[in-house]
Amino acid sequence: MVAGLFTNGRGGLKRTPIIIAELLWKPFDVRFQDLLEKFTFHRDVVKDELIILGFQRASEEQRQQIKERRAASMAREHTKITMEMTEKMKTKMEEKDKEQAFDRLQNWLAPPTFMQEFEQAQEMRMEGTAFWLFRNPTFSEWRLSRDTIDPHSNVLWAQGNPGCGKTVLASSMIEELRALQDTTTDTSPQVYYFFFNNNRTDKNNSSDAFRALLAQILHQNRKNNDLLDTFTFAMGEYTNGQMTASSFELLDLLSVCLPRMKNVFLVLDAIDECNDQSTFVHKFVSTACKYGIKVLLFSRPNVESLWKTTRENRQVLIQKDFNNDDIKIYLHAKVQDLTDEQLLPPHCDFTDIVTRLLGGSAGMFLWARLMIGYLTSRALSPSQRLSIIYSVNLPEGLDQMYRRIFDLIQQAPYVERQLAVRTLVFLSWAKRPLYSRELLQVLKMSSNGDISDFHDSRFGHDLRLVCAGLVEVEPNHHGESPSRLQFIHLSVKEWLISCTKPTARSSHGNLEGLDSALSSESEARIQIAKECVTYLCFQTPAHPLSGSLGQKASVSDLHISFPFLEYASVYWIDHLYDIPLSVDYSNAVQNERTKEKLGDLLNLVRRFLKLKLVLTAWIESLYTFSTVQHHTFKKLRSQNKSNWNAKRPYSRADFQGWDAIDELREFGDDMQALNDDWGTTLLSSSNAIWEDVTAFTRSKFFAKTSAVHVEILPPRAPSRDANASPLYTISRTSASGSEIGVLSIWPSKYVLMLCGQSKPVEVLQLT
């Protein structure tokens, strides 16, 4: 084609003008066609580019969408994780808030250790016993009834004489009620309980029961937000700033909580041991049954308020026949143990022994328990044990059993007998339950080394043996330490106290042959007071209790180093004040003996008041262990001759304690003044008594320590002619506090004379 452009038909070259003309001229249609072709070409190119661009944009958008989806997925995952973490943190914070609120509420309620009596009763329960009440028709009718017309039908009262096993029966009912299953809701009932205990000051008031019941309600419903809010609201809105709830606040809170609860049983034992039983029955029991709460009460028959409150068809008397099967099971097992341990003669009639003991028990579990404990005494031979068993021909009471046990104690060696007497006296008249370490310290101090071989680890076991089973060590639960000592039953204490009454000695037997302190309340209280003061005189250090000046003593360290110091410090004044001084004209020998012992006690007290450093240590101990009630010193201040002379006609000639009485009154005045001025300081820092407290308190009883030197700086007249008192005085202390300057102004005698002769000046107010 290119060759045709430059050559002609003959093969020769075309002339240049012709070539140019041919090149420059084209037909229009050709040119237009070329133009169209070019448009078409460029259109295709643009179209292809647009397609490519579309693909590129689509690909970019796809990549962007993938990124966005991936980012969104990551964001959602992150948000999910964040929300989960937030929810977990929220849950943890709510749980922490609930735990803190729960702890605050528990501290506000301040419940006593209510589980101890229940667990102890469970341990005493013999397998296969204490089911008869659950099968009793009256009990079943009470449990299943839904009487809304008569609220008092919701109260069931199980009454029985001392020693019939009410406490063990109550613990059994708690277990049986807990095991019930509600067929409609497939849930077990809520069972709350409390066991009153007259030996424990934290378990013998209605408020103690309220605290324990509310603590159980709070614990079992701690995941119930509504109930938790109710408790929190009650603590925050209705309190007056007191750290623990009052009795009225507790009762109000129970009145709010009980209506919100379904299928609830309340089991309360030993109502007769409640100090304010009438208040408890009328205010609480009536309130609980009004809201449909089932209330099961155990007590002796002597609770008058329960006779008025409970319906006759809601009373169960624990009779001999009801208990006989259970007592037989108990005796069968225990007599088998006696036989296995060869404590009974071989080939004795096992069945006859159980039958005789069962007849002697008269339906009293306590009698059976005491008899078994008595028969296990190592002081008896197998034939003696069998003879004692066969001497039981008729049903016996607890009095006969106690007399038999005291006869056994009287036959013991002297050291064991004295150990038993001191233990029984202390447990009968002590102001609070004693710990084993406290009593052991007293016994070691007063035994002249005769019982130095006794150790804490075996002391409880040895004490049970020498007291013939009348005393037991309160079992430790949940790591509680140390152990308390207690009678096996309240009736032991009641019987011992009744033996001190002159009118009851003939029926109970005379215990003077064992020790006069067991037959005289005055001598018993004198003995305990003397033990306390003796400990303070001879066992308390004559220096700061911590061992160094300026350091506060640790209560736990004091319990280890001086086990009896707390009791002796806090209660010696109470025991001294409580000594009864009435005259028993029928017993001149006892009166003379009591007078002599009382004189010895007061002389010992007088000696104690002269030991100034020991007295200072006692004051530190008193404020370390006690909140110091004002009536404590009031009891000292009430000690005067006229009061004592009115109680007992002792003349000064035949009574050696008169001098101590006046000193006690004066000491009480000084202690009251000390408490008024320094009580708050001593309660927070009891060791301050060794520092500047006594320096600013005038008393012949208090030791002046070398920690602070007090010098009185009265203004001194410059001459004899000057007036006795200055006209004006001003003082300033140096920046270091080591120096003080006093400036006093005395006018001359001529100025004083002129002042005396001058007439009063009348001041006129100008307006």
Secondary structure, 3 states (H helix, E strand, C coil): CHHHHHECCCCCECCHHHHHHHHHCCCHHHHHHHHHHHHHHHHHHHHHHHHHHHHHHHHHHHHHHHHHHHHHHHHHHHHHHHHHHHHHHHHHHHHHHHHHHHHHHHHHHCCCCCHHHHHHHHHHCCCCCCCHHHHCHHHHHHHHCCCCCCHHHHEEEEECCCCCCHHHHHHHHHHHHHCCCECCCCECCEEEEEECCCCCCCCCCHHHHHHHHHHHHHHHCCCCHHHHHHHHHHHHHCCCCCCCCCHHHHHHHHHHHHHHCCCEEEEEECHHHCCCHHHHHHHHHHHHHHCCCEEEEEECCCCHHHHHHCCHHHEEECCHHHHHHHHHHHHHHHHHHHHHCCCCCCCCCHHHHHHHHHHHHCCCHHHHHHHHHHHCCCCCCHHHHHHHHHCCCCCCCHHHHHHHHHHHHHCCCHHHHHHHHHHHHHHHHCCCCCEHHHHHHHHHHHCCCCCCCCCHHHHHHHHHHHCCCCEEECCCCCCCCCCEEEECCHHHHHHHHHCCCHHHHHHHCCCCCCCHHHCCHHHHHHHHHHHHHHHHHHCCCCCCCCCCCCCCCCHHHHHHHCCCHHHHHHHHHHHHHCCCCCCCCCCHHHHHHHHHHHHHHHHHHHHHHHCHHHHHHHHHHHHHHCCCCHHHHHHHHCCCHHHHHHHCCCCCCCCCCHHHHHHHHHHHHHHHHHHHHHHHHHHHCHHHHHCCCHHHCCCCCCCCCCCCCCCCCCCCCCCCCCCCCCCEEEEEECCCCCCEEEEEECCCHHHHHHHHHCCCCCCCCCC
